[in-house]
Amino acid sequence: QVQLVESGGGLVQPGGSLRLSCAASTNIFSINVMGWYRQAPGKQRELVATYPRYGSRIYADSVKGRFTISRDTAENTVYLQMNSLKQEDTAVYYCNAQKVVGTAPLDYWGQGTQVTVSS
C-alpha cells in the first residue's frame, strides 16, 4: 500500500507559477513510475508528466517547456513545477504511483489538489 499526499495548489494569475508536492509513504525508488495527472470539470483525467524509476521523464504536449517534474528520493517526494500557467491549466491535480507486483501494475492516487488559474 502506498499513500500519497499532495500539497501546493491554489489560485494564481495567468503567467504565474506554482509548485505541487507529492509526499509518498514509501521509498519512491521502490515505485516503478511516479506521475502527475489532472482533471478539469467535465473532462477526463489526463496525464501531465511522469517520472519512471529508470528512463526519461514524459510530458503532455500541452505542458512541455512550462512544467517540470522532479523528485527528491531522500524525502520520498515528487514535485511538479508549473510556470507560465494558463487558464486551461485549471484542474484538480492528482499524484499517481504505479508499482508492478508480479506482473500486475497497481495504481495508487492522492486525494488531489486544486489549481485555479484566473485573473
VOBA-1610 file (N, C-alpha, C; in pm, whole numbers, padded with zeros to 5 digits, always signed):
BEGIN
Gln+00085-00120+00000Gln+00000+00000+00000Gln+00088+00125+00000Val+00054+00220-00085Val+00128+00345-00094Val+00029+00458-00071Gln+00061+00544+00023Gln-00022+00662+00047Gln+00049+00784-00009Leu-00029+00868-00075Leu+00025+00987-00140Leu-00051+01110-00089Val+00023+01213-00053Val-00038+01336-00004Val+00014+01453-00087Glu-00079+01518-00158Glu-00041+01633-00240Glu-00057+01763-00162Ser+00018+01862-00204Ser+00003+01996-00149Ser+00055+02096-00252Gly+00023+02224-00229Gly+00078+02329-00314Gly-00017+02390-00413Gly-00138+02341-00422Gly-00234+02400-00515Gly-00281+02536-00465Gly-00357+02604-00551Gly-00410+02733-00512Gly-00455+02813-00632Leu-00477+02942-00606Leu-00521+03035-00710Leu-00401+03117-00756Val-00384+03127-00887Val-00271+03202-00941Val-00317+03273-01068Gln-00257+03385-01098Gln-00292+03459-01218Gln-00225+03397-01341Pro-00283+03418-01458Pro-00217+03369-01580Pro-00074+03421-01589Gly+00016+03332-01630Gly+00157+03368-01636Gly+00233+03339-01509Gly+00161+03307-01402Gly+00224+03282-01274Gly+00277+03140-01262Ser+00328+03109-01142Ser+00389+02978-01116Ser+00335+02918-00987Leu+00337+02786-00983Leu+00306+02710-00862Leu+00395+02587-00860Arg+00421+02537-00740Arg+00491+02409-00728Arg+00407+02315-00644Leu+00373+02203-00704Leu+00299+02100-00632Leu+00396+01998-00573Ser+00360+01946-00458Ser+00440+01842-00393Ser+00355+01718-00370Cys+00419+01603-00376Cys+00352+01476-00350Cys+00443+01393-00260Ala+00403+01378-00135Ala+00481+01301-00040Ala+00429+01158-00036Ala+00519+01063-00056Ala+00481+00922-00058Ala+00516+00857+00077Ser+00438+00755+00113Ser+00458+00688+00242Ser+00565+00580+00234Thr+00625+00563+00117Thr+00726+00461+00100Thr+00841+00515+00018Asn+00947+00441+00011Asn+01063+00480-00068Asn+01021+00489-00215Ile+01031+00610-00272Ile+00981+00625-00409Ile+01066+00551-00510Phe+01183+00508-00468Phe+01265+00431-00561Phe+01213+00288-00574Ser+01120+00251-00486Ser+01056+00120-00499Ser+00934+00125-00590Ile+00901+00243-00636Ile+00785+00264-00722Ile+00831+00271-00867Asn+00762+00202-00955Asn+00806+00196-01094Asn+00793+00331-01165Val+00678+00396-01146Val+00655+00525-01210Val+00580+00617-01115Met+00630+00738-01099Met+00555+00842-01028Met+00506+00941-01132Gly+00389+00996-01109Gly+00338+01088-01210Gly+00236+01185-01156Trp+00206+01282-01239Trp+00100+01380-01211Trp-00003+01373-01322Tyr-00129+01374-01281Tyr-00241+01377-01373Tyr-00330+01494-01332Arg-00420+01532-01421Arg-00514+01638-01386Arg-00650+01611-01447Gln-00751+01668-01384Gln-00888+01653-01433Gln-00960+01786-01421Ala-00998+01840-01535Ala-01075+01963-01539Ala-01224+01929-01537Pro-01308+02024-01495Pro-01452+01997-01489Pro-01506+01951-01624Gly-01581+01841-01622Gly-01642+01790-01744Gly-01548+01717-01837Lys-01423+01698-01794Lys-01325+01632-01881Lys-01269+01509-01812Gln-01208+01422-01893Gln-01145+01303-01838Gln-01011+01337-01775Arg-00970+01253-01683Arg-00838+01271-01623Arg-00732+01248-01731Glu-00631+01333-01731Glu-00526+01323-01832Glu-00388+01328-01769Leu-00295+01265-01838Leu-00156+01265-01792Leu-00095+01403-01810Val-00020+01445-01709Val+00055+01570-01717Val+00204+01540-01735Ala+00258+01458-01646Ala+00401+01426-01652Ala+00426+01299-01571Thr+00522+01220-01615Thr+00561+01101-01541Thr+00712+01096-01523Tyr+00754+01028-01415Tyr+00896+01015-01382Tyr+00919+00869-01349Pro+00967+00791-01442Pro+00991+00649-01415Pro+01113+00630-01327Arg+01119+00516-01260Arg+01234+00486-01176Arg+01360+00489-01259Tyr+01353+00431-01375Tyr+01462+00438-01472Tyr+01403+00490-01603Gly+01477+00572-01673Gly+01428+00620-01802Gly+01397+00767-01800Ser+01344+00813-01912Ser+01321+00955-01932Ser+01185+01000-01880Arg+01180+01121-01837Arg+01054+01181-01799Arg+00970+01208-01923Ile+00839+01201-01906Ile+00746+01223-02015Ile+00651+01334-01977Tyr+00622+01420-02075Tyr+00532+01533-02052Tyr+00422+01533-02158Ala+00304+01578-02118Ala+00199+01604-02215Ala+00243+01720-02304Asp+00203+01716-02430Asp+00242+01823-02522Asp+00198+01960-02472Ser+00085+01964-02406Ser+00029+02092-02362Ser+00111+02159-02251Val+00200+02084-02186Val+00277+02142-02075Val+00427+02143-02102Lys+00471+02086-02212Lys+00614+02082-02242Lys+00673+02222-02246Gly+00788+02235-02182Gly+00854+02365-02178Gly+00803+02457-02068Arg+00692+02419-02004Arg+00637+02503-01895Arg+00640+02431-01760Phe+00619+02300-01762Phe+00614+02222-01638Phe+00738+02134-01628Thr+00781+02110-01504Thr+00894+02020-01480Thr+00861+01928-01364Ile+00876+01799-01386Ile+00858+01702-01278Ile+00995+01665-01224Ser+01005+01658-01092Ser+01133+01623-01030Ser+01104+01539-00906Arg+01209+01484-00849Arg+01191+01402-00729Arg+01306+01423-00633Asp+01275+01399-00507Asp+01375+01402-00401Asp+01364+01266-00332Thr+01455+01177-00362Thr+01444+01040-00307Thr+01469+01039-00157Ala+01545+01133-00107Ala+01570+01139+00037Ala+01443+01175+00113Glu+01359+01257+00050Glu+01234+01300+00113Glu+01114+01219+00065Asn+01135+01126-00028Asn+01025+01047-00087Asn+00915+01139-00140Thr+00958+01241-00211Thr+00865+01342-00260Thr+00888+01368-00408Val+00779+01385-00479Val+00782+01423-00620Val+00720+01561-00633Tyr+00778+01642-00720Tyr+00733+01779-00737Tyr+00686+01802-00880Leu+00599+01900-00895Leu+00562+01947-01028Leu+00574+02099-01026Gln+00678+02150-01090Gln+00696+02294-01101Gln+00619+02340-01224Met+00527+02432-01205Met+00442+02479-01314Met+00467+02628-01335Asn+00517+02662-01452Asn+00546+02801-01488Asn+00458+02843-01605Ser+00450+02973-01625Ser+00371+03028-01737Ser+00232+02966-01742Leu+00167+02964-01629Leu+00037+02898-01619Leu-00068+02968-01704Lys-00157+02887-01760Lys-00265+02935-01844Lys-00399+02897-01781Gln-00504+02965-01822Gln-00636+02935-01769Gln-00673+02789-01795Glu-00629+02736-01906Glu-00662+02596-01939Glu-00587+02495-01852Asp-00496+02541-01767Asp-00429+02451-01672Asp-00514+02431-01547Thr-00623+02504-01537Thr-00710+02490-01421Thr-00767+02349-01414Ala-00747+02284-01301Ala-00791+02145-01284Ala-00757+02099-01142Val-00808+01982-01107Val-00760+01914-00988Val-00642+01827-01031Tyr-00531+01843-00963Tyr-00410+01770-00996Tyr-00392+01654-00899Tyr-00366+01537-00954Tyr-00353+01415-00875Tyr-00213+01356-00891Cys-00159+01314-00781Cys-00033+01240-00782Cys-00064+01092-00799Asn+00019+01023-00876Asn-00001+00881-00903Asn+00128+00805-00880Ala+00115+00687-00823Ala+00228+00596-00809Ala+00188+00462-00867Gln+00272+00409-00952Gln+00245+00278-01012Gln+00354+00181-00973Lys+00312+00072-00906Lys+00404-00034-00869Lys+00366-00160-00944Val+00466-00233-00987Val+00440-00361-01051Val+00466-00470-00949Val+00361-00544-00917Val+00371-00654-00822Val+00349-00783-00899Gly+00453-00863-00913Gly+00445-00979-01001Gly+00440-00929-01143Thr+00330-00950-01210Thr+00313-00898-01346Thr+00203-00793-01353Ala+00141-00764-01239Ala+00027-00673-01239Ala+00066-00535-01189Pro+00035-00430-01265Pro+00060-00295-01217Pro-00050-00251-01120Leu-00010-00190-01011Leu-00105-00137-00914Leu-00092+00015-00912Asp-00204+00082-00920Asp-00206+00228-00920Asp-00254+00282-00786Tyr-00183+00381-00736Tyr-00221+00450-00614Tyr-00237+00598-00647Trp-00337+00661-00584Trp-00368+00801-00612Trp-00374+00883-00484Gly-00334+01008-00497Gly-00353+01102-00388Gly-00495+01157-00392Gln-00525+01245-00299Gln-00660+01299-00287Gln-00685+01413-00385Gly-00580+01466-00443Gly-00595+01575-00540Gly-00578+01711-00476Thr-00527+01805-00555Thr-00513+01943-00510Thr-00560+02035-00623Gln-00640+02135-00587Gln-00700+02222-00688Gln-00601+02329-00731Val-00590+02345-00862Val-00513+02455-00920Val-00609+02538-01004Thr-00618+02666-00971Thr-00706+02756-01045Thr-00623+02871-01100Val-00629+02888-01232Val-00556+02995-01298Val-00659+03095-01350Ser-00658+03212-01288Ser-00760+03312-01322Ser-00712+03450-01285Ser-00754+03547-01363Ser-00722+03686-01331Ser-00834+03749-01247
//
